[in-house]
Amino acid sequence: MGHLTRWQCAVSGKQLCAYVGILLWLCTCIPCSAHAANFQTYLSEIGLLYTQGQKLASRSMYRKALVKLIAAADLFKRLEQLKLSDQQKKIVSKNRPVVFFAIGKTYYLDKQYNQAAVYFSRCANLNTQHKAIGLARRYLREIWPKVHATIVVSADLQGADVAIKDISGKVYRGQAPWRVQVLSGETHLLVYAEERKPYRATFTLQPGALKRFHVRLRPVTTATRNPIPRVRKQPSSKSNQTLKLIGGICMGAGVVAGATGGILFAFAEGNYAEVNEKKGLVSTDTPGLWDVYSSARVQEQGAIVSFVLAGVLIVGGTALFALPPLSSSNNTPTSCCVPSHNLMGSFVQTFR
């Protein structure tokens, strides 16, 4: 009886339940494992590039070494795009200064002092504690006379705030009149004050250069002072509640589908047991016995479909239920007035 032989090889209800449970567990665990694997992959590649760069630098092949080391530094930017745990952040903060210092040291050995100062400065400005940071500051002090430039800023308004960003990304802050030494290269200047239009400039400084600015901060015009109505975005609790409701319904339907699958499997196994019990007592071609077997097959297939549907509904419902709040616009106007001192301060933060 060929059909009975195939049934004897079929998966039992308990086994299928276990398989479905494992599948759902894998759906939740695989993203976490992939994330950890990506972090380890990037970290291993950074270590490999760093080692190769150091070997090339030891042979005085500085240009080739810089290609490897800068590629390693660029991988830290990709690491920042991952959602890192606290332990992973500590690992990154421990390794980044080493790579930045190695790049600066290689530029220094190649006598490209301005580029060396850029990476020494980036290393020195990292918010962490590492031996490489102290070494970077020492080298930076040594080559500073060769790479710095001077900026003198004055304004028609005494005490106007000044922010300067040098090529390494470091931001200097002061008040006009102000004289400051910065790293030569592309430089950004911002002068601002309350009730005045900000002044911005971008320029390139040569080593040893002296650049003077006298800035006239113009008052904000009357048109700018008038409030401008804006539409303020606010979270839409109604939309979010609807999604959560749909997610809850899907999860409930998934539970029902799983229970239905369990019931169908129970009926199927009962019918299979009846077939096995009677197959030695009556002919395998008996119509009644064949109908019982066919019914068991249909119930088994229905149970499989129910379990798969249950998994899909539960996973989809959980995803909808966990969605963050959506935002929608309402008709609440806000006023856009003259940029205040605090707003200009936030502009300097973006300037960083």
C-alpha positions as CSV (number, residue, x, y, z in Angstrom):
1,M,0.0,0.0,0.0
2,G,2.1,2.8,-1.4
3,H,0.2,5.7,0.3
4,L,0.6,4.2,3.8
5,T,4.3,3.9,3.2
6,R,4.5,7.6,2.4
7,W,2.5,8.3,5.6
8,Q,4.9,6.3,7.7
9,C,7.7,8.7,6.6
10,A,5.6,11.8,7.3
11,V,6.5,14.3,10.0
12,S,4.4,14.1,13.2
13,G,2.4,17.0,14.6
14,K,4.8,17.5,17.5
15,Q,7.8,17.6,15.2
16,L,6.2,20.1,12.9
17,C,5.3,22.3,15.8
18,A,8.9,22.2,16.8
19,Y,10.1,23.1,13.3
20,V,7.7,26.0,13.1
21,G,8.9,27.3,16.5
22,I,12.6,27.0,15.4
23,L,11.7,28.9,12.2
24,L,10.1,31.8,14.1
25,W,13.1,31.9,16.5
26,L,15.5,32.1,13.5
27,C,13.5,35.0,12.1
28,T,14.2,37.0,15.2
29,C,17.8,35.9,15.8
30,I,19.2,36.0,12.3
31,P,19.2,39.9,12.1
32,C,21.1,40.1,15.4
33,S,23.6,37.5,14.2
34,A,24.0,39.3,10.9
35,H,24.6,42.6,12.7
36,A,27.3,41.0,14.9
37,A,28.8,39.4,11.9
38,N,29.0,42.7,10.1
39,F,30.7,44.3,13.0
40,Q,33.3,41.6,13.3
41,T,33.8,41.7,9.5
42,Y,34.5,45.4,9.5
43,L,36.7,45.1,12.6
44,S,38.8,42.3,11.0
45,E,39.1,44.3,7.8
46,I,40.3,47.4,9.7
47,G,42.9,45.3,11.5
48,L,44.1,43.7,8.2
49,L,44.4,47.1,6.5
50,Y,46.2,48.6,9.5
51,T,48.7,45.7,9.6
52,Q,49.4,46.0,5.9
53,G,49.8,49.8,6.1
54,Q,52.2,49.5,9.0
55,K,54.3,46.9,7.1
56,L,54.5,49.2,4.0
57,A,55.4,52.2,6.2
58,S,58.2,50.2,7.8
59,R,59.7,49.7,4.3
60,S,59.4,53.5,3.6
61,M,56.6,52.9,1.1
62,Y,54.6,55.7,2.6
63,R,52.2,56.4,-0.3
64,K,51.1,52.8,-0.5
65,A,50.8,52.6,3.3
66,L,48.5,55.7,3.3
67,V,46.1,54.0,0.9
68,K,45.7,51.1,3.3
69,L,45.5,53.2,6.5
70,I,43.0,55.7,5.1
71,A,40.9,52.8,3.8
72,A,40.9,51.5,7.4
73,A,39.9,54.9,8.8
74,D,37.0,55.1,6.3
75,L,35.6,51.8,7.5
76,F,35.0,53.4,10.9
77,K,32.4,55.6,9.2
78,R,30.5,52.4,8.1
79,L,30.7,51.1,11.6
80,E,29.0,54.2,12.9
81,Q,26.0,53.4,10.6
82,L,25.5,50.2,12.6
83,K,23.5,50.2,15.8
84,L,26.4,49.4,18.1
85,S,26.2,48.1,21.7
86,D,28.1,49.8,24.5
87,Q,30.8,47.1,24.3
88,Q,31.2,47.5,20.6
89,K,31.4,51.3,21.0
90,K,34.2,50.8,23.4
91,I,36.1,48.6,20.9
92,V,35.7,51.3,18.2
93,S,36.8,54.1,20.5
94,K,39.9,52.0,21.5
95,N,40.9,51.3,17.9
96,R,40.1,54.6,16.1
97,P,42.9,56.7,17.7
98,V,45.5,54.0,16.8
99,V,44.5,54.2,13.1
100,F,44.3,58.1,13.0
101,F,47.7,58.4,14.7
102,A,49.2,55.9,12.2
103,I,48.0,58.0,9.3
104,G,49.4,61.1,10.9
105,K,52.7,59.5,11.6
106,T,53.0,58.2,8.0
107,Y,52.3,61.6,6.6
108,Y,54.9,63.0,9.0
109,L,57.5,60.5,7.8
110,D,56.6,61.4,4.2
111,K,57.2,65.1,5.2
112,Q,53.6,66.0,4.3
113,Y,53.3,68.0,7.5
114,N,49.9,69.7,6.8
115,Q,48.1,66.4,6.2
116,A,50.0,64.9,9.2
117,A,48.6,67.7,11.4
118,V,45.1,67.0,10.1
119,Y,45.1,63.5,11.4
120,F,47.1,64.3,14.5
121,S,44.4,66.9,15.3
122,R,41.6,64.5,14.6
123,C,43.2,61.9,16.9
124,A,43.8,64.5,19.6
125,N,40.2,65.7,19.5
126,L,38.7,62.2,20.0
127,N,36.7,62.0,23.2
128,T,38.4,59.0,24.7
129,Q,41.6,58.1,26.6
130,H,44.4,56.4,24.7
131,K,48.1,56.5,24.6
132,A,47.9,57.4,20.9
133,I,46.1,60.7,21.7
134,G,49.0,61.9,23.9
135,L,51.5,61.0,21.1
136,A,49.4,62.8,18.5
137,R,49.4,66.0,20.7
138,R,53.1,65.8,21.1
139,Y,53.7,65.5,17.3
140,L,51.2,68.3,16.7
141,R,53.1,70.7,19.0
142,E,56.3,69.8,17.1
143,I,55.0,70.6,13.6
144,W,52.5,73.4,14.6
145,P,55.0,76.2,13.6
146,K,55.1,74.7,10.1
147,V,51.4,74.3,9.5
148,H,49.5,77.0,11.3
149,A,47.9,80.2,10.0
150,T,46.5,83.2,11.9
151,I,43.1,84.7,11.6
152,V,42.1,88.1,13.0
153,V,38.4,88.8,13.2
154,S,36.8,92.2,14.1
155,A,33.3,93.3,13.8
156,D,31.3,96.6,14.0
157,L,29.5,95.0,17.0
158,Q,31.8,94.4,19.9
159,G,31.4,90.9,21.4
160,A,29.9,89.3,18.3
161,D,30.3,85.5,18.5
162,V,32.8,83.9,16.2
163,A,33.2,80.3,15.1
164,I,36.0,78.9,12.9
165,K,36.2,75.4,11.6
166,D,39.6,74.3,10.3
167,I,40.4,71.5,7.8
168,S,40.6,68.9,10.5
169,G,37.1,69.6,11.6
170,K,38.1,71.3,14.9
171,V,35.9,74.3,15.8
172,Y,37.3,77.3,17.5
173,R,35.0,79.7,19.3
174,G,35.5,83.3,20.5
175,Q,34.2,86.8,20.4
176,A,35.2,89.7,18.2
177,P,37.8,91.2,18.2
178,W,39.6,87.9,18.2
179,R,43.0,86.6,17.0
180,V,43.5,82.9,16.7
181,Q,45.9,80.4,15.2
182,V,44.3,77.5,13.2
183,L,45.5,74.7,11.0
184,S,46.1,75.9,7.5
185,G,43.9,74.6,4.6
186,E,40.2,75.0,3.9
187,T,38.6,77.1,6.6
188,H,35.1,78.1,7.4
189,L,34.2,81.3,9.3
190,L,30.9,82.2,11.0
191,V,30.3,85.6,12.8
192,Y,26.8,86.1,14.4
193,A,24.9,88.0,16.9
194,E,21.4,88.4,18.1
195,E,19.1,90.5,15.9
196,R,21.8,90.5,13.2
197,K,22.3,88.6,10.0
198,P,25.1,86.1,10.3
199,Y,28.3,86.4,8.2
200,R,29.8,83.3,6.6
201,A,32.9,82.8,4.6
202,T,34.9,79.9,3.3
203,F,38.6,80.3,2.3
204,T,41.9,78.5,2.1
205,L,44.8,79.4,4.3
206,Q,48.5,78.8,3.5
207,P,50.9,77.8,6.2
208,G,52.2,81.0,8.0
209,A,49.5,83.2,6.4
210,L,47.7,86.0,8.2
211,K,44.1,86.6,7.3
212,R,42.1,89.6,8.6
213,F,38.4,90.1,8.6
214,H,36.4,93.1,9.5
215,V,32.7,92.1,9.5
216,R,29.7,94.3,9.4
217,L,26.7,92.5,10.8
218,R,23.6,94.1,9.3
219,P,20.4,94.3,11.4
220,V,17.6,92.0,10.5
221,T,15.0,93.7,8.3
222,T,11.4,94.4,9.3
223,A,10.1,91.8,6.9
224,T,12.2,89.2,8.6
225,R,11.0,90.3,12.0
226,N,7.3,89.6,11.1
227,P,6.2,86.1,12.2
228,I,5.9,83.6,9.4
229,P,3.2,80.9,10.0
230,R,4.5,77.4,9.8
231,V,2.8,74.1,10.1
232,R,4.1,72.1,13.0
233,K,4.5,68.4,12.8
234,Q,2.9,66.4,15.6
235,P,2.7,62.7,16.2
236,S,-0.5,61.2,15.0
237,S,-1.7,59.0,17.8
238,K,-4.8,57.9,15.7
239,S,-2.7,56.4,12.9
240,N,-0.4,54.7,15.3
241,Q,-3.3,53.2,17.3
242,T,-4.8,51.9,14.1
243,L,-1.6,50.1,13.2
244,K,-1.3,48.6,16.7
245,L,-4.9,47.4,16.4
246,I,-4.2,45.7,13.1
247,G,-1.0,44.2,14.5
248,G,-3.0,42.9,17.5
249,I,-5.6,41.4,15.3
250,C,-3.0,39.7,13.2
251,M,-1.3,38.2,16.2
252,G,-4.6,37.0,17.5
253,A,-5.5,35.5,14.1
254,G,-2.0,33.8,14.2
255,V,-2.8,32.2,17.5
256,V,-6.1,31.0,16.2
257,A,-4.5,29.6,13.1
258,G,-1.9,27.8,15.2
259,A,-4.6,26.3,17.4
260,T,-6.5,25.2,14.3
261,G,-3.4,23.5,13.0
262,G,-3.0,21.7,16.2
263,I,-6.6,20.4,16.1
264,L,-6.3,19.3,12.5
265,F,-3.1,17.4,13.3
266,A,-4.8,15.7,16.2
267,F,-7.6,14.6,14.0
268,A,-5.2,13.5,11.3
269,E,-3.1,11.4,13.7
270,G,-6.3,9.8,15.0
271,N,-7.3,8.8,11.5
272,Y,-3.9,7.5,10.7
273,A,-3.9,5.4,13.9
274,E,-7.2,4.0,12.8
275,V,-5.9,3.1,9.4
276,N,-2.8,1.4,10.9
277,E,-4.9,-0.5,13.3
278,K,-7.3,-1.9,10.6
279,K,-4.9,-2.3,7.7
280,G,-4.0,-5.8,8.9
281,L,-7.6,-6.8,9.5
282,V,-9.2,-5.7,6.3
283,S,-8.2,-5.3,2.7
284,T,-6.2,-2.2,1.8
285,D,-8.6,-1.6,-1.0
286,T,-11.6,-1.4,1.3
287,P,-13.4,1.9,0.4
288,G,-14.1,2.9,4.0
289,L,-10.4,2.5,5.0
290,W,-9.3,4.5,2.0
291,D,-11.7,7.3,2.8
292,V,-10.3,7.5,6.3
293,Y,-6.8,7.7,5.0
294,S,-7.7,10.4,2.4
295,S,-9.4,12.4,5.1
296,A,-6.2,12.2,7.3
297,R,-4.1,13.4,4.4
298,V,-6.3,16.5,3.9
299,Q,-6.3,17.2,7.6
300,E,-2.5,16.9,7.7
301,Q,-2.1,19.3,4.8
302,G,-4.5,21.8,6.3
303,A,-2.6,21.7,9.6
304,I,0.7,22.5,7.8
305,V,-1.0,25.5,6.0
306,S,-2.4,26.6,9.3
307,F,1.0,26.5,11.0
308,V,2.7,28.5,8.2
309,L,-0.1,31.0,8.2
310,A,0.2,31.3,12.0
311,G,3.9,32.1,11.8
312,V,3.3,34.8,9.1
313,L,0.5,36.4,11.0
314,I,2.4,36.5,14.3
315,V,5.6,37.9,12.8
316,G,3.7,40.5,10.7
317,G,1.5,41.5,13.6
318,T,4.4,41.9,15.9
319,A,6.2,44.1,13.4
320,L,3.1,46.3,13.0
321,F,2.6,46.5,16.8
322,A,6.2,47.6,17.3
323,L,6.2,50.3,14.7
324,P,7.2,53.8,16.0
325,P,4.6,56.6,16.0
326,L,3.9,58.2,12.7
327,S,3.8,61.9,12.2
328,S,1.1,64.0,10.4
329,S,0.6,67.7,10.0
330,N,-2.1,69.6,11.8
331,N,-3.1,73.2,11.4
332,T,-1.3,74.5,14.5
333,P,0.8,77.5,13.3
334,T,4.1,78.5,14.8
335,S,6.0,81.7,14.4
336,C,9.4,82.0,12.8
337,C,10.9,85.2,14.1
338,V,14.3,86.7,14.2
339,P,17.1,84.1,14.8
340,S,17.9,84.4,18.5
341,H,21.3,83.8,20.1
342,N,20.3,80.3,21.0
343,L,19.3,79.5,17.5
344,M,22.6,80.7,16.2
345,G,24.3,78.5,18.8
346,S,22.5,75.5,17.3
347,F,23.6,76.7,13.9
348,V,27.2,76.5,15.1
349,Q,26.5,72.9,16.2
350,T,25.6,72.0,12.6
351,F,28.7,74.0,11.6
352,R,30.7,71.4,13.6
